[in-house]
Amino acid sequence: MQFKVCGITNIAQATALQAMGVNYIGFIFYPSSKRFVLDKLSLADLANFKPVGVKKVGVFVNEPLDQ
C-alpha cells in the first residue's frame, strides 16, 4: 500500500512526513484552497526541498497543461 499526504504548507511538515515513510507529499496549488501552498512557501522553497525516497506531487484545479 502507498500513502500520500496532501495539503502540506511548510517544510517541517514535509520533512516529518519523509521521516515517517510516506510515498508522496502533496502541495495544493489551487488559490481558493485554505491549504494553498504559495500562501506559506515560495516556489524556491519547494524547489529546494528535495526529499529522498518520497515523491513531491501537486494538486491543481482547472489549470492548462502549459501552466
PDBQT receptor file of N, H, CA, C and O in Angstrom, charges set to zero:
ATOM      1  N   MET A   1       0.843  -1.159   0.000  1.00  0.00    +0.000 N 
ATOM      2  CA  MET A   1       0.000   0.000   0.000  1.00  0.00    +0.000 C 
ATOM      3  C   MET A   1       0.902   1.241   0.000  1.00  0.00    +0.000 C 
ATOM      4  O   MET A   1       1.946   1.268   0.652  1.00  0.00    +0.000 OA
ATOM      5  N   GLN A   2       0.481   2.249  -0.735  1.00  0.00    +0.000 N 
ATOM      6  H   GLN A   2      -0.367   2.227  -1.265  1.00  0.00    +0.000 HD
ATOM      7  CA  GLN A   2       1.215   3.502  -0.766  1.00  0.00    +0.000 C 
ATOM      8  C   GLN A   2       0.383   4.603  -0.116  1.00  0.00    +0.000 C 
ATOM      9  O   GLN A   2      -0.848   4.561  -0.119  1.00  0.00    +0.000 OA
ATOM     10  N   PHE A   3       1.085   5.586   0.441  1.00  0.00    +0.000 N 
ATOM     11  H   PHE A   3       2.085   5.620   0.444  1.00  0.00    +0.000 HD
ATOM     12  CA  PHE A   3       0.418   6.671   1.146  1.00  0.00    +0.000 C 
ATOM     13  C   PHE A   3       0.820   8.015   0.575  1.00  0.00    +0.000 C 
ATOM     14  O   PHE A   3       1.991   8.264   0.289  1.00  0.00    +0.000 OA
ATOM     15  N   LYS A   4      -0.188   8.891   0.410  1.00  0.00    +0.000 N 
ATOM     16  H   LYS A   4      -1.140   8.689   0.642  1.00  0.00    +0.000 HD
ATOM     17  CA  LYS A   4       0.038  10.280   0.010  1.00  0.00    +0.000 C 
ATOM     18  C   LYS A   4      -0.614  11.164   1.060  1.00  0.00    +0.000 C 
ATOM     19  O   LYS A   4      -1.766  10.956   1.441  1.00  0.00    +0.000 OA
ATOM     20  N   VAL A   5       0.136  12.148   1.518  1.00  0.00    +0.000 N 
ATOM     21  H   VAL A   5       1.071  12.318   1.208  1.00  0.00    +0.000 HD
ATOM     22  CA  VAL A   5      -0.406  13.143   2.435  1.00  0.00    +0.000 C 
ATOM     23  C   VAL A   5      -0.368  14.469   1.695  1.00  0.00    +0.000 C 
ATOM     24  O   VAL A   5       0.670  14.872   1.172  1.00  0.00    +0.000 OA
ATOM     25  N   CYS A   6      -1.503  15.139   1.658  1.00  0.00    +0.000 N 
ATOM     26  H   CYS A   6      -2.347  14.811   2.084  1.00  0.00    +0.000 HD
ATOM     27  CA  CYS A   6      -1.653  16.332   0.845  1.00  0.00    +0.000 C 
ATOM     28  C   CYS A   6      -1.982  17.543   1.719  1.00  0.00    +0.000 C 
ATOM     29  O   CYS A   6      -2.417  17.410   2.862  1.00  0.00    +0.000 OA
ATOM     30  N   GLY A   7      -1.762  18.715   1.152  1.00  0.00    +0.000 N 
ATOM     31  H   GLY A   7      -1.409  18.823   0.223  1.00  0.00    +0.000 HD
ATOM     32  CA  GLY A   7      -2.091  19.948   1.842  1.00  0.00    +0.000 C 
ATOM     33  C   GLY A   7      -0.968  20.463   2.720  1.00  0.00    +0.000 C 
ATOM     34  O   GLY A   7      -1.211  21.203   3.674  1.00  0.00    +0.000 OA
ATOM     35  N   ILE A   8       0.244  20.081   2.409  1.00  0.00    +0.000 N 
ATOM     36  H   ILE A   8       0.442  19.481   1.635  1.00  0.00    +0.000 HD
ATOM     37  CA  ILE A   8       1.397  20.485   3.207  1.00  0.00    +0.000 C 
ATOM     38  C   ILE A   8       1.681  21.965   2.973  1.00  0.00    +0.000 C 
ATOM     39  O   ILE A   8       1.659  22.436   1.835  1.00  0.00    +0.000 OA
ATOM     40  N   THR A   9       1.948  22.697   4.055  1.00  0.00    +0.000 N 
ATOM     41  H   THR A   9       1.965  22.315   4.979  1.00  0.00    +0.000 HD
ATOM     42  CA  THR A   9       2.175  24.138   3.932  1.00  0.00    +0.000 C 
ATOM     43  C   THR A   9       3.498  24.599   4.536  1.00  0.00    +0.000 C 
ATOM     44  O   THR A   9       3.787  25.796   4.540  1.00  0.00    +0.000 OA
ATOM     45  N   ASN A  10       4.302  23.674   5.042  1.00  0.00    +0.000 N 
ATOM     46  H   ASN A  10       4.067  22.702   5.038  1.00  0.00    +0.000 HD
ATOM     47  CA  ASN A  10       5.639  24.085   5.487  1.00  0.00    +0.000 C 
ATOM     48  C   ASN A  10       6.617  22.924   5.366  1.00  0.00    +0.000 C 
ATOM     49  O   ASN A  10       6.229  21.756   5.347  1.00  0.00    +0.000 OA
ATOM     50  N   ILE A  11       7.876  23.275   5.286  1.00  0.00    +0.000 N 
ATOM     51  H   ILE A  11       8.190  24.224   5.301  1.00  0.00    +0.000 HD
ATOM     52  CA  ILE A  11       8.917  22.276   5.050  1.00  0.00    +0.000 C 
ATOM     53  C   ILE A  11       9.080  21.345   6.248  1.00  0.00    +0.000 C 
ATOM     54  O   ILE A  11       9.421  20.176   6.068  1.00  0.00    +0.000 OA
ATOM     55  N   ALA A  12       8.847  21.828   7.455  1.00  0.00    +0.000 N 
ATOM     56  H   ALA A  12       8.570  22.778   7.601  1.00  0.00    +0.000 HD
ATOM     57  CA  ALA A  12       8.951  20.961   8.636  1.00  0.00    +0.000 C 
ATOM     58  C   ALA A  12       7.942  19.819   8.552  1.00  0.00    +0.000 C 
ATOM     59  O   ALA A  12       8.262  18.677   8.882  1.00  0.00    +0.000 OA
ATOM     60  N   GLN A  13       6.717  20.129   8.108  1.00  0.00    +0.000 N 
ATOM     61  H   GLN A  13       6.457  21.056   7.840  1.00  0.00    +0.000 HD
ATOM     62  CA  GLN A  13       5.711  19.071   7.913  1.00  0.00    +0.000 C 
ATOM     63  C   GLN A  13       6.209  18.059   6.882  1.00  0.00    +0.000 C 
ATOM     64  O   GLN A  13       6.133  16.849   7.094  1.00  0.00    +0.000 OA
ATOM     65  N   ALA A  14       6.712  18.568   5.776  1.00  0.00    +0.000 N 
ATOM     66  H   ALA A  14       6.774  19.551   5.603  1.00  0.00    +0.000 HD
ATOM     67  CA  ALA A  14       7.172  17.697   4.695  1.00  0.00    +0.000 C 
ATOM     68  C   ALA A  14       8.325  16.813   5.158  1.00  0.00    +0.000 C 
ATOM     69  O   ALA A  14       8.370  15.626   4.834  1.00  0.00    +0.000 OA
ATOM     70  N   THR A  15       9.245  17.383   5.904  1.00  0.00    +0.000 N 
ATOM     71  H   THR A  15       9.208  18.347   6.167  1.00  0.00    +0.000 HD
ATOM     72  CA  THR A  15      10.383  16.619   6.412  1.00  0.00    +0.000 C 
ATOM     73  C   THR A  15       9.922  15.534   7.380  1.00  0.00    +0.000 C 
ATOM     74  O   THR A  15      10.444  14.419   7.358  1.00  0.00    +0.000 OA
ATOM     75  N   ALA A  16       8.952  15.854   8.226  1.00  0.00    +0.000 N 
ATOM     76  H   ALA A  16       8.529  16.760   8.244  1.00  0.00    +0.000 HD
ATOM     77  CA  ALA A  16       8.412  14.863   9.166  1.00  0.00    +0.000 C 
ATOM     78  C   ALA A  16       7.735  13.718   8.410  1.00  0.00    +0.000 C 
ATOM     79  O   ALA A  16       7.884  12.553   8.778  1.00  0.00    +0.000 OA
ATOM     80  N   LEU A  17       7.001  14.052   7.366  1.00  0.00    +0.000 N 
ATOM     81  H   LEU A  17       6.880  14.999   7.067  1.00  0.00    +0.000 HD
ATOM     82  CA  LEU A  17       6.346  13.009   6.562  1.00  0.00    +0.000 C 
ATOM     83  C   LEU A  17       7.370  12.118   5.873  1.00  0.00    +0.000 C 
ATOM     84  O   LEU A  17       7.190  10.903   5.787  1.00  0.00    +0.000 OA
ATOM     85  N   GLN A  18       8.431  12.720   5.390  1.00  0.00    +0.000 N 
ATOM     86  H   GLN A  18       8.577  13.707   5.460  1.00  0.00    +0.000 HD
ATOM     87  CA  GLN A  18       9.502  11.933   4.777  1.00  0.00    +0.000 C 
ATOM     88  C   GLN A  18      10.059  10.937   5.790  1.00  0.00    +0.000 C 
ATOM     89  O   GLN A  18      10.267   9.769   5.461  1.00  0.00    +0.000 OA
ATOM     90  N   ALA A  19      10.301  11.387   7.012  1.00  0.00    +0.000 N 
ATOM     91  H   ALA A  19      10.132  12.335   7.280  1.00  0.00    +0.000 HD
ATOM     92  CA  ALA A  19      10.826  10.510   8.061  1.00  0.00    +0.000 C 
ATOM     93  C   ALA A  19       9.849   9.402   8.414  1.00  0.00    +0.000 C 
ATOM     94  O   ALA A  19      10.261   8.321   8.835  1.00  0.00    +0.000 OA
ATOM     95  N   MET A  20       8.545   9.662   8.245  1.00  0.00    +0.000 N 
ATOM     96  H   MET A  20       8.210  10.540   7.903  1.00  0.00    +0.000 HD
ATOM     97  CA  MET A  20       7.526   8.659   8.551  1.00  0.00    +0.000 C 
ATOM     98  C   MET A  20       7.397   7.609   7.451  1.00  0.00    +0.000 C 
ATOM     99  O   MET A  20       6.775   6.566   7.651  1.00  0.00    +0.000 OA
ATOM    100  N   GLY A  21       7.982   7.886   6.302  1.00  0.00    +0.000 N 
ATOM    101  H   GLY A  21       8.488   8.733   6.139  1.00  0.00    +0.000 HD
ATOM    102  CA  GLY A  21       7.976   6.889   5.234  1.00  0.00    +0.000 C 
ATOM    103  C   GLY A  21       6.804   6.962   4.271  1.00  0.00    +0.000 C 
ATOM    104  O   GLY A  21       6.494   5.974   3.606  1.00  0.00    +0.000 OA
ATOM    105  N   VAL A  22       6.136   8.131   4.181  1.00  0.00    +0.000 N 
ATOM    106  H   VAL A  22       6.388   8.934   4.721  1.00  0.00    +0.000 HD
ATOM    107  CA  VAL A  22       5.067   8.229   3.188  1.00  0.00    +0.000 C 
ATOM    108  C   VAL A  22       5.673   8.153   1.784  1.00  0.00    +0.000 C 
ATOM    109  O   VAL A  22       6.869   8.381   1.604  1.00  0.00    +0.000 OA
ATOM    110  N   ASN A  23       4.848   7.834   0.804  1.00  0.00    +0.000 N 
ATOM    111  H   ASN A  23       3.876   7.648   0.950  1.00  0.00    +0.000 HD
ATOM    112  CA  ASN A  23       5.317   7.697  -0.569  1.00  0.00    +0.000 C 
ATOM    113  C   ASN A  23       5.238   8.996  -1.357  1.00  0.00    +0.000 C 
ATOM    114  O   ASN A  23       6.061   9.254  -2.235  1.00  0.00    +0.000 OA
ATOM    115  N   TYR A  24       4.235   9.812  -1.033  1.00  0.00    +0.000 N 
ATOM    116  H   TYR A  24       3.566   9.602  -0.319  1.00  0.00    +0.000 HD
ATOM    117  CA  TYR A  24       4.002  11.055  -1.765  1.00  0.00    +0.000 C 
ATOM    118  C   TYR A  24       3.677  12.175  -0.784  1.00  0.00    +0.000 C 
ATOM    119  O   TYR A  24       2.937  11.984   0.180  1.00  0.00    +0.000 OA
ATOM    120  N   ILE A  25       4.247  13.344  -1.052  1.00  0.00    +0.000 N 
ATOM    121  H   ILE A  25       4.848  13.499  -1.836  1.00  0.00    +0.000 HD
ATOM    122  CA  ILE A  25       3.952  14.540  -0.271  1.00  0.00    +0.000 C 
ATOM    123  C   ILE A  25       3.299  15.523  -1.230  1.00  0.00    +0.000 C 
ATOM    124  O   ILE A  25       3.896  15.916  -2.231  1.00  0.00    +0.000 OA
ATOM    125  N   GLY A  26       2.065  15.919  -0.917  1.00  0.00    +0.000 N 
ATOM    126  H   GLY A  26       1.580  15.599  -0.103  1.00  0.00    +0.000 HD
ATOM    127  CA  GLY A  26       1.286  16.751  -1.830  1.00  0.00    +0.000 C 
ATOM    128  C   GLY A  26       1.196  18.206  -1.417  1.00  0.00    +0.000 C 
ATOM    129  O   GLY A  26       1.030  18.536  -0.243  1.00  0.00    +0.000 OA
ATOM    130  N   PHE A  27       1.310  19.068  -2.419  1.00  0.00    +0.000 N 
ATOM    131  H   PHE A  27       1.445  18.800  -3.373  1.00  0.00    +0.000 HD
ATOM    132  CA  PHE A  27       1.201  20.512  -2.226  1.00  0.00    +0.000 C 
ATOM    133  C   PHE A  27       0.052  21.012  -3.089  1.00  0.00    +0.000 C 
ATOM    134  O   PHE A  27      -0.053  20.652  -4.261  1.00  0.00    +0.000 OA
ATOM    135  N   ILE A  28      -0.804  21.838  -2.513  1.00  0.00    +0.000 N 
ATOM    136  H   ILE A  28      -0.719  22.131  -1.561  1.00  0.00    +0.000 HD
ATOM    137  CA  ILE A  28      -2.001  22.313  -3.214  1.00  0.00    +0.000 C 
ATOM    138  C   ILE A  28      -1.718  23.667  -3.864  1.00  0.00    +0.000 C 
ATOM    139  O   ILE A  28      -1.313  24.624  -3.203  1.00  0.00    +0.000 OA
ATOM    140  N   PHE A  29      -1.944  23.717  -5.179  1.00  0.00    +0.000 N 
ATOM    141  H   PHE A  29      -2.273  22.940  -5.715  1.00  0.00    +0.000 HD
ATOM    142  CA  PHE A  29      -1.714  24.927  -5.969  1.00  0.00    +0.000 C 
ATOM    143  C   PHE A  29      -3.029  25.524  -6.464  1.00  0.00    +0.000 C 
ATOM    144  O   PHE A  29      -3.078  26.111  -7.545  1.00  0.00    +0.000 OA
ATOM    145  N   TYR A  30      -4.075  25.377  -5.691  1.00  0.00    +0.000 N 
ATOM    146  H   TYR A  30      -4.035  24.900  -4.813  1.00  0.00    +0.000 HD
ATOM    147  CA  TYR A  30      -5.387  25.934  -6.015  1.00  0.00    +0.000 C 
ATOM    148  C   TYR A  30      -5.612  27.122  -5.092  1.00  0.00    +0.000 C 
ATOM    149  O   TYR A  30      -5.834  26.933  -3.896  1.00  0.00    +0.000 OA
ATOM    150  N   PRO A  31      -5.561  28.357  -5.624  1.00  0.00    +0.000 N 
ATOM    151  CA  PRO A  31      -5.620  29.547  -4.767  1.00  0.00    +0.000 C 
ATOM    152  C   PRO A  31      -6.842  29.634  -3.850  1.00  0.00    +0.000 C 
ATOM    153  O   PRO A  31      -6.765  30.269  -2.798  1.00  0.00    +0.000 OA
ATOM    154  N   SER A  32      -7.946  29.025  -4.211  1.00  0.00    +0.000 N 
ATOM    155  H   SER A  32      -8.009  28.509  -5.065  1.00  0.00    +0.000 HD
ATOM    156  CA  SER A  32      -9.144  29.091  -3.366  1.00  0.00    +0.000 C 
ATOM    157  C   SER A  32      -9.099  28.128  -2.179  1.00  0.00    +0.000 C 
ATOM    158  O   SER A  32      -9.964  28.186  -1.305  1.00  0.00    +0.000 OA
ATOM    159  N   SER A  33      -8.111  27.252  -2.140  1.00  0.00    +0.000 N 
ATOM    160  H   SER A  33      -7.408  27.204  -2.850  1.00  0.00    +0.000 HD
ATOM    161  CA  SER A  33      -7.993  26.294  -1.038  1.00  0.00    +0.000 C 
ATOM    162  C   SER A  33      -7.389  26.963   0.189  1.00  0.00    +0.000 C 
ATOM    163  O   SER A  33      -6.499  27.806   0.078  1.00  0.00    +0.000 OA
ATOM    164  N   LYS A  34      -7.883  26.577   1.352  1.00  0.00    +0.000 N 
ATOM    165  H   LYS A  34      -8.607  25.892   1.441  1.00  0.00    +0.000 HD
ATOM    166  CA  LYS A  34      -7.286  27.090   2.584  1.00  0.00    +0.000 C 
ATOM    167  C   LYS A  34      -5.886  26.518   2.806  1.00  0.00    +0.000 C 
ATOM    168  O   LYS A  34      -5.151  27.010   3.662  1.00  0.00    +0.000 OA
ATOM    169  N   ARG A  35      -5.512  25.497   2.056  1.00  0.00    +0.000 N 
ATOM    170  H   ARG A  35      -6.109  25.098   1.360  1.00  0.00    +0.000 HD
ATOM    171  CA  ARG A  35      -4.185  24.878   2.153  1.00  0.00    +0.000 C 
ATOM    172  C   ARG A  35      -3.288  25.264   0.960  1.00  0.00    +0.000 C 
ATOM    173  O   ARG A  35      -2.323  24.562   0.660  1.00  0.00    +0.000 OA
ATOM    174  N   PHE A  36      -3.604  26.368   0.289  1.00  0.00    +0.000 N 
ATOM    175  H   PHE A  36      -4.389  26.938   0.533  1.00  0.00    +0.000 HD
ATOM    176  CA  PHE A  36      -2.828  26.851  -0.856  1.00  0.00    +0.000 C 
ATOM    177  C   PHE A  36      -1.383  27.077  -0.426  1.00  0.00    +0.000 C 
ATOM    178  O   PHE A  36      -1.103  27.923   0.423  1.00  0.00    +0.000 OA
ATOM    179  N   VAL A  37      -0.475  26.317  -1.016  1.00  0.00    +0.000 N 
ATOM    180  H   VAL A  37      -0.702  25.629  -1.706  1.00  0.00    +0.000 HD
ATOM    181  CA  VAL A  37       0.911  26.294  -0.559  1.00  0.00    +0.000 C 
ATOM    182  C   VAL A  37       1.631  27.622  -0.777  1.00  0.00    +0.000 C 
ATOM    183  O   VAL A  37       2.494  27.986   0.023  1.00  0.00    +0.000 OA
ATOM    184  N   LEU A  38       1.302  28.344  -1.826  1.00  0.00    +0.000 N 
ATOM    185  H   LEU A  38       0.601  28.049  -2.475  1.00  0.00    +0.000 HD
ATOM    186  CA  LEU A  38       2.051  29.572  -2.116  1.00  0.00    +0.000 C 
ATOM    187  C   LEU A  38       1.685  30.724  -1.187  1.00  0.00    +0.000 C 
ATOM    188  O   LEU A  38       2.280  31.798  -1.276  1.00  0.00    +0.000 OA
ATOM    189  N   ASP A  39       0.713  30.518  -0.296  1.00  0.00    +0.000 N 
ATOM    190  H   ASP A  39       0.229  29.645  -0.224  1.00  0.00    +0.000 HD
ATOM    191  CA  ASP A  39       0.463  31.483   0.779  1.00  0.00    +0.000 C 
ATOM    192  C   ASP A  39       1.517  31.355   1.874  1.00  0.00    +0.000 C 
ATOM    193  O   ASP A  39       1.722  32.286   2.653  1.00  0.00    +0.000 OA
ATOM    194  N   LYS A  40       2.182  30.209   1.936  1.00  0.00    +0.000 N 
ATOM    195  H   LYS A  40       2.015  29.453   1.304  1.00  0.00    +0.000 HD
ATOM    196  CA  LYS A  40       3.131  29.928   3.021  1.00  0.00    +0.000 C 
ATOM    197  C   LYS A  40       4.562  29.710   2.541  1.00  0.00    +0.000 C 
ATOM    198  O   LYS A  40       5.512  30.056   3.243  1.00  0.00    +0.000 OA
ATOM    199  N   LEU A  41       4.721  29.139   1.351  1.00  0.00    +0.000 N 
ATOM    200  H   LEU A  41       3.950  28.858   0.781  1.00  0.00    +0.000 HD
ATOM    201  CA  LEU A  41       6.051  28.812   0.822  1.00  0.00    +0.000 C 
ATOM    202  C   LEU A  41       6.221  29.431  -0.558  1.00  0.00    +0.000 C 
ATOM    203  O   LEU A  41       5.250  29.650  -1.283  1.00  0.00    +0.000 OA
ATOM    204  N   SER A  42       7.466  29.706  -0.905  1.00  0.00    +0.000 N 
ATOM    205  H   SER A  42       8.255  29.528  -0.316  1.00  0.00    +0.000 HD
ATOM    206  CA  SER A  42       7.758  30.197  -2.250  1.00  0.00    +0.000 C 
ATOM    207  C   SER A  42       8.057  29.012  -3.166  1.00  0.00    +0.000 C 
ATOM    208  O   SER A  42       8.290  27.895  -2.706  1.00  0.00    +0.000 OA
ATOM    209  N   LEU A  43       8.046  29.280  -4.459  1.00  0.00    +0.000 N 
ATOM    210  H   LEU A  43       7.856  30.188  -4.832  1.00  0.00    +0.000 HD
ATOM    211  CA  LEU A  43       8.434  28.229  -5.407  1.00  0.00    +0.000 C 
ATOM    212  C   LEU A  43       9.873  27.801  -5.169  1.00  0.00    +0.000 C 
ATOM    213  O   LEU A  43      10.208  26.632  -5.359  1.00  0.00    +0.000 OA
ATOM    214  N   ALA A  44      10.730  28.729  -4.757  1.00  0.00    +0.000 N 
ATOM    215  H   ALA A  44      10.458  29.679  -4.603  1.00  0.00    +0.000 HD
ATOM    216  CA  ALA A  44      12.124  28.377  -4.450  1.00  0.00    +0.000 C 
ATOM    217  C   ALA A  44      12.195  27.425  -3.255  1.00  0.00    +0.000 C 
ATOM    218  O   ALA A  44      12.977  26.474  -3.262  1.00  0.00    +0.000 OA
ATOM    219  N   ASP A  45      11.378  27.682  -2.227  1.00  0.00    +0.000 N 
ATOM    220  H   ASP A  45      10.743  28.455  -2.220  1.00  0.00    +0.000 HD
ATOM    221  CA  ASP A  45      11.331  26.766  -1.070  1.00  0.00    +0.000 C 
ATOM    222  C   ASP A  45      10.973  25.360  -1.524  1.00  0.00    +0.000 C 
ATOM    223  O   ASP A  45      11.593  24.381  -1.110  1.00  0.00    +0.000 OA
ATOM    224  N   LEU A  46       9.962  25.275  -2.382  1.00  0.00    +0.000 N 
ATOM    225  H   LEU A  46       9.458  26.070  -2.718  1.00  0.00    +0.000 HD
ATOM    226  CA  LEU A  46       9.522  23.963  -2.861  1.00  0.00    +0.000 C 
ATOM    227  C   LEU A  46      10.591  23.302  -3.722  1.00  0.00    +0.000 C 
ATOM    228  O   LEU A  46      10.808  22.095  -3.623  1.00  0.00    +0.000 OA
ATOM    229  N   ALA A  47      11.255  24.081  -4.559  1.00  0.00    +0.000 N 
ATOM    230  H   ALA A  47      11.078  25.062  -4.639  1.00  0.00    +0.000 HD
ATOM    231  CA  ALA A  47      12.311  23.529  -5.415  1.00  0.00    +0.000 C 
ATOM    232  C   ALA A  47      13.495  23.050  -4.583  1.00  0.00    +0.000 C 
ATOM    233  O   ALA A  47      14.132  22.054  -4.923  1.00  0.00    +0.000 OA
ATOM    234  N   ASN A  48      13.790  23.752  -3.501  1.00  0.00    +0.000 N 
ATOM    235  H   ASN A  48      13.272  24.562  -3.225  1.00  0.00    +0.000 HD
ATOM    236  CA  ASN A  48      14.931  23.378  -2.662  1.00  0.00    +0.000 C 
ATOM    237  C   ASN A  48      14.649  22.183  -1.766  1.00  0.00    +0.000 C 
ATOM    238  O   ASN A  48      15.583  21.561  -1.260  1.00  0.00    +0.000 OA
ATOM    239  N   PHE A  49      13.384  21.851  -1.560  1.00  0.00    +0.000 N 
ATOM    240  H   PHE A  49      12.625  22.356  -1.971  1.00  0.00    +0.000 HD
ATOM    241  CA  PHE A  49      13.042  20.668  -0.774  1.00  0.00    +0.000 C 
ATOM    242  C   PHE A  49      13.186  19.453  -1.680  1.00  0.00    +0.000 C 
ATOM    243  O   PHE A  49      12.388  19.250  -2.595  1.00  0.00    +0.000 OA
ATOM    244  N   LYS A  50      14.191  18.662  -1.423  1.00  0.00    +0.000 N 
ATOM    245  H   LYS A  50      14.840  18.827  -0.680  1.00  0.00    +0.000 HD
ATOM    246  CA  LYS A  50      14.494  17.502  -2.257  1.00  0.00    +0.000 C 
ATOM    247  C   LYS A  50      14.451  16.230  -1.405  1.00  0.00    +0.000 C 
ATOM    248  O   LYS A  50      15.489  15.742  -0.958  1.00  0.00    +0.000 OA
ATOM    249  N   PRO A  51      13.269  15.706  -1.187  1.00  0.00    +0.000 N 
ATOM    250  CA  PRO A  51      13.152  14.511  -0.338  1.00  0.00    +0.000 C 
ATOM    251  C   PRO A  51      13.768  13.291  -1.008  1.00  0.00    +0.000 C 
ATOM    252  O   PRO A  51      13.805  13.183  -2.233  1.00  0.00    +0.000 OA
ATOM    253  N   VAL A  52      14.240  12.394  -0.188  1.00  0.00    +0.000 N 
ATOM    254  H   VAL A  52      14.210  12.482   0.808  1.00  0.00    +0.000 HD
ATOM    255  CA  VAL A  52      14.826  11.144  -0.666  1.00  0.00    +0.000 C 
ATOM    256  C   VAL A  52      13.819  10.031  -0.423  1.00  0.00    +0.000 C 
ATOM    257  O   VAL A  52      13.341   9.858   0.698  1.00  0.00    +0.000 OA
ATOM    258  N   GLY A  53      13.498   9.282  -1.461  1.00  0.00    +0.000 N 
ATOM    259  H   GLY A  53      13.887   9.423  -2.371  1.00  0.00    +0.000 HD
ATOM    260  CA  GLY A  53      12.583   8.164  -1.320  1.00  0.00    +0.000 C 
ATOM    261  C   GLY A  53      11.114   8.558  -1.263  1.00  0.00    +0.000 C 
ATOM    262  O   GLY A  53      10.254   7.716  -1.004  1.00  0.00    +0.000 OA
ATOM    263  N   VAL A  54      10.824   9.824  -1.501  1.00  0.00    +0.000 N 
ATOM    264  H   VAL A  54      11.523  10.508  -1.712  1.00  0.00    +0.000 HD
ATOM    265  CA  VAL A  54       9.454  10.341  -1.473  1.00  0.00    +0.000 C 
ATOM    266  C   VAL A  54       9.276  11.214  -2.704  1.00  0.00    +0.000 C 
ATOM    267  O   VAL A  54      10.189  11.945  -3.089  1.00  0.00    +0.000 OA
ATOM    268  N   LYS A  55       8.110  11.141  -3.316  1.00  0.00    +0.000 N 
ATOM    269  H   LYS A  55       7.369  10.547  -3.003  1.00  0.00    +0.000 HD
ATOM    270  CA  LYS A  55       7.830  11.984  -4.477  1.00  0.00    +0.000 C 
ATOM    271  C   LYS A  55       6.982  13.174  -4.060  1.00  0.00    +0.000 C 
ATOM    272  O   LYS A  55       6.048  13.048  -3.269  1.00  0.00    +0.000 OA
ATOM    273  N   LYS A  56       7.330  14.339  -4.611  1.00  0.00    +0.000 N 
ATOM    274  H   LYS A  56       8.089  14.442  -5.254  1.00  0.00    +0.000 HD
ATOM    275  CA  LYS A  56       6.518  15.538  -4.410  1.00  0.00    +0.000 C 
ATOM    276  C   LYS A  56       5.452  15.549  -5.503  1.00  0.00    +0.000 C 
ATOM    277  O   LYS A  56       5.739  15.281  -6.670  1.00  0.00    +0.000 OA
ATOM    278  N   VAL A  57       4.229  15.860  -5.111  1.00  0.00    +0.000 N 
ATOM    279  H   VAL A  57       3.996  16.078  -4.163  1.00  0.00    +0.000 HD
ATOM    280  CA  VAL A  57       3.140  15.971  -6.081  1.00  0.00    +0.000 C 
ATOM    281  C   VAL A  57       2.396  17.275  -5.846  1.00  0.00    +0.000 C 
ATOM    282  O   VAL A  57       2.388  17.815  -4.740  1.00  0.00    +0.000 OA
ATOM    283  N   GLY A  58       1.771  17.771  -6.911  1.00  0.00    +0.000 N 
ATOM    284  H   GLY A  58       1.778  17.333  -7.809  1.00  0.00    +0.000 HD
ATOM    285  CA  GLY A  58       0.990  18.986  -6.823  1.00  0.00    +0.000 C 
ATOM    286  C   GLY A  58      -0.464  18.709  -7.153  1.00  0.00    +0.000 C 
ATOM    287  O   GLY A  58      -0.776  17.853  -7.980  1.00  0.00    +0.000 OA
ATOM    288  N   VAL A  59      -1.345  19.439  -6.498  1.00  0.00    +0.000 N 
ATOM    289  H   VAL A  59      -1.092  20.135  -5.825  1.00  0.00    +0.000 HD
ATOM    290  CA  VAL A  59      -2.777  19.368  -6.778  1.00  0.00    +0.000 C 
ATOM    291  C   VAL A  59      -3.156  20.675  -7.464  1.00  0.00    +0.000 C 
ATOM    292  O   VAL A  59      -2.942  21.759  -6.920  1.00  0.00    +0.000 OA
ATOM    293  N   PHE A  60      -3.721  20.562  -8.661  1.00  0.00    +0.000 N 
ATOM    294  H   PHE A  60      -3.895  19.682  -9.102  1.00  0.00    +0.000 HD
ATOM    295  CA  PHE A  60      -4.106  21.713  -9.463  1.00  0.00    +0.000 C 
ATOM    296  C   PHE A  60      -5.580  21.561  -9.860  1.00  0.00    +0.000 C 
ATOM    297  O   PHE A  60      -6.072  20.442 -10.010  1.00  0.00    +0.000 OA
ATOM    298  N   VAL A  61      -6.272  22.675 -10.026  1.00  0.00    +0.000 N 
ATOM    299  H   VAL A  61      -5.873  23.583  -9.903  1.00  0.00    +0.000 HD
ATOM    300  CA  VAL A  61      -7.678  22.648 -10.416  1.00  0.00    +0.000 C 
ATOM    301  C   VAL A  61      -7.851  23.499 -11.662  1.00  0.00    +0.000 C 
ATOM    302  O   VAL A  61      -7.606  24.705 -11.641  1.00  0.00    +0.000 OA
ATOM    303  N   ASN A  62      -8.275  22.865 -12.745  1.00  0.00    +0.000 N 
ATOM    304  H   ASN A  62      -8.475  21.886 -12.762  1.00  0.00    +0.000 HD
ATOM    305  CA  ASN A  62      -8.589  23.542 -13.997  1.00  0.00    +0.000 C 
ATOM    306  C   ASN A  62      -7.448  24.399 -14.538  1.00  0.00    +0.000 C 
ATOM    307  O   ASN A  62      -7.691  25.473 -15.088  1.00  0.00    +0.000 OA
ATOM    308  N   GLU A  63      -6.226  23.946 -14.390  1.00  0.00    +0.000 N 
ATOM    309  H   GLU A  63      -6.029  23.073 -13.943  1.00  0.00    +0.000 HD
ATOM    310  CA  GLU A  63      -5.064  24.657 -14.919  1.00  0.00    +0.000 C 
ATOM    311  C   GLU A  63      -4.714  24.094 -16.300  1.00  0.00    +0.000 C 
ATOM    312  O   GLU A  63      -4.781  22.881 -16.502  1.00  0.00    +0.000 OA
ATOM    313  N   PRO A  64      -4.344  24.948 -17.246  1.00  0.00    +0.000 N 
ATOM    314  CA  PRO A  64      -3.891  24.425 -18.530  1.00  0.00    +0.000 C 
ATOM    315  C   PRO A  64      -2.556  23.698 -18.352  1.00  0.00    +0.000 C 
ATOM    316  O   PRO A  64      -1.781  24.028 -17.455  1.00  0.00    +0.000 OA
ATOM    317  N   LEU A  65      -2.295  22.728 -19.192  1.00  0.00    +0.000 N 
ATOM    318  H   LEU A  65      -2.925  22.460 -19.921  1.00  0.00    +0.000 HD
ATOM    319  CA  LEU A  65      -1.081  21.929 -19.070  1.00  0.00    +0.000 C 
ATOM    320  C   LEU A  65       0.179  22.775 -19.155  1.00  0.00    +0.000 C 
ATOM    321  O   LEU A  65       1.161  22.473 -18.477  1.00  0.00    +0.000 OA
ATOM    322  N   ASP A  66       0.182  23.820 -19.963  1.00  0.00    +0.000 N 
ATOM    323  H   ASP A  66      -0.616  24.065 -20.514  1.00  0.00    +0.000 HD
ATOM    324  CA  ASP A  66       1.392  24.643 -20.092  1.00  0.00    +0.000 C 
ATOM    325  C   ASP A  66       1.655  25.479 -18.850  1.00  0.00    +0.000 C 
ATOM    326  O   ASP A  66       2.759  25.999 -18.687  1.00  0.00    +0.000 OA
ATOM    327  N   GLN A  67       0.692  25.619 -17.993  1.00  0.00    +0.000 N 
ATOM    328  H   GLN A  67      -0.204  25.197 -18.125  1.00  0.00    +0.000 HD
ATOM    329  CA  GLN A  67       0.851  26.376 -16.752  1.00  0.00    +0.000 C 
ATOM    330  C   GLN A  67       1.671  25.551 -15.772  1.00  0.00    +0.000 C 
ATOM    331  O   GLN A  67       1.929  25.998 -14.654  1.00  0.00    +0.000 OA
TER     332      GLN A  67
